[in-house]
Amino acid sequence: MTITRRQVFALGAGVAAVAITGLPRVALAEEDKVQAAIDAFSGGATPETANVTLTAPEIAENGNTVPISFAVDSPMSDDDHVTDVTLLAAGNPSPGVATFHFTPMSGAAEATTRMRLAKTQDVIALAKTSTGKVYMDRKTVKVTIGGCGG
Amino acid sequence: MASSKPRVKVPKTASKDEVITIKTLISHKMESGQRKDSDGNPIPRQIINKFTCDFNGKTVFSCDLEPAISANPYLEFSAKVPESGTFKFTWVDDDGSEYSTESKIAVE
């Protein structure tokens, strides 16, 4: 079978179309996973962007240990305290990072830990209070060397 | 991995109802399950998946960890001290073993 010049162009256009439509689909799957994780945590409620302060470096040289901390503004009394805080990394193979469970005995809803980041991405902190409110904060961290490699 | 050695930093004394900061670190490789060995076979996941801090037998703070937590997991958090007592820290490994340590605090 001989391939005409016209067929070559048609083939090229087809490949280009696949390349264009293929890429957003990957990004979309990532967003879907994050959205699913947010929904699972909040129970369907739309998180309010307030009260949570997420502290992360703007640029992380080593994605293997990225220091991250959060603080939630809350009276931490018996009737109004933060019960759970979850950290999500949007661009990691699996978005879950850690879930913290607080009690009024915790005194303050804040914690610091070190996490792995596979690439430059958004880190999300979600907080749930005993009064049923869900709060959120989001930070972009630029990663020079990814931390999930093998 | 019996070599996991927990380290905690808790103040020795506190005033009543003071909110103190506790720092903990445990040596653990936190194998994520994403990496492959030199033959290309995936290395099975082995991480610490749960951490709990109890004060006089009552849970103050706990945490579920995922593979995205770095090796030698470090945690810093707060606790309120209503009375003298003992903090007990427990880490749970994927293989079921538990590492724990205790620290006393006195209220003046």
Boltz contact constraints between the chains, C-beta under 6 A:
constraints:
  - contact:
      token1: [A, 65]
      token2: [B, 70]
      max_distance: 6.0
  - contact:
      token1: [A, 89]
      token2: [B, 68]
      max_distance: 6.0
  - contact:
      token1: [A, 92]
      token2: [B, 68]
      max_distance: 6.0
  - contact:
      token1: [A, 93]
      token2: [B, 34]
      max_distance: 6.0
  - contact:
      token1: [A, 96]
      token2: [B, 66]
      max_distance: 6.0
  - contact:
      token1: [A, 97]
      token2: [B, 66]
      max_distance: 6.0
  - contact:
      token1: [A, 97]
      token2: [B, 68]
      max_distance: 6.0
  - contact:
      token1: [A, 98]
      token2: [B, 63]
      max_distance: 6.0
  - contact:
      token1: [A, 98]
      token2: [B, 65]
      max_distance: 6.0
  - contact:
      token1: [A, 98]
      token2: [B, 66]
      max_distance: 6.0
  - contact:
      token1: [A, 98]
      token2: [B, 69]
      max_distance: 6.0
  - contact:
      token1: [A, 99]
      token2: [B, 64]
      max_distance: 6.0
  - contact:
      token1: [A, 100]
      token2: [B, 63]
      max_distance: 6.0
  - contact:
      token1: [A, 101]
      token2: [B, 62]
      max_distance: 6.0
  - contact:
      token1: [A, 103]
      token2: [B, 60]
      max_distance: 6.0
  - contact:
      token1: [A, 105]
      token2: [B, 60]
      max_distance: 6.0
  - contact:
      token1: [A, 105]
      token2: [B, 80]
      max_distance: 6.0
  - contact:
      token1: [A, 106]
      token2: [B, 60]
      max_distance: 6.0
  - contact:
      token1: [A, 106]
      token2: [B, 61]
      max_distance: 6.0
  - contact:
      token1: [A, 106]
      token2: [B, 78]
      max_distance: 6.0
  - contact:
      token1: [A, 107]
      token2: [B, 19]
      max_distance: 6.0
  - contact:
      token1: [A, 107]
      token2: [B, 78]
      max_distance: 6.0
  - contact:
      token1: [A, 107]
      token2: [B, 79]
      max_distance: 6.0
  - contact:
      token1: [A, 107]
      token2: [B, 80]
      max_distance: 6.0
  - contact:
      token1: [A, 108]
      token2: [B, 19]
      max_distance: 6.0
  - contact:
      token1: [A, 108]
      token2: [B, 78]
      max_distance: 6.0
  - contact:
      token1: [A, 111]
      token2: [B, 77]
      max_distance: 6.0
  - contact:
      token1: [A, 112]
      token2: [B, 76]
      max_distance: 6.0
  - contact:
      token1: [A, 113]
      token2: [B, 74]
      max_distance: 6.0
  - contact:
      token1: [A, 113]
      token2: [B, 75]
      max_distance: 6.0
  - contact:
      token1: [A, 114]
      token2: [B, 70]
      max_distance: 6.0
  - contact:
      token1: [A, 114]
      token2: [B, 74]
      max_distance: 6.0
  - contact:
      token1: [A, 115]
      token2: [B, 68]
      max_distance: 6.0
  - contact:
      token1: [A, 115]
      token2: [B, 69]
      max_distance: 6.0
  - contact:
      token1: [A, 116]
      token2: [B, 68]
      max_distance: 6.0
  - contact:
      token1: [A, 116]
      token2: [B, 70]
      max_distance: 6.0
  - contact:
      token1: [A, 148]
      token2: [B, 34]
      max_distance: 6.0
  - contact:
      token1: [A, 150]
      token2: [B, 35]
      max_distance: 6.0
  - contact:
      token1: [A, 150]
      token2: [B, 36]
      max_distance: 6.0
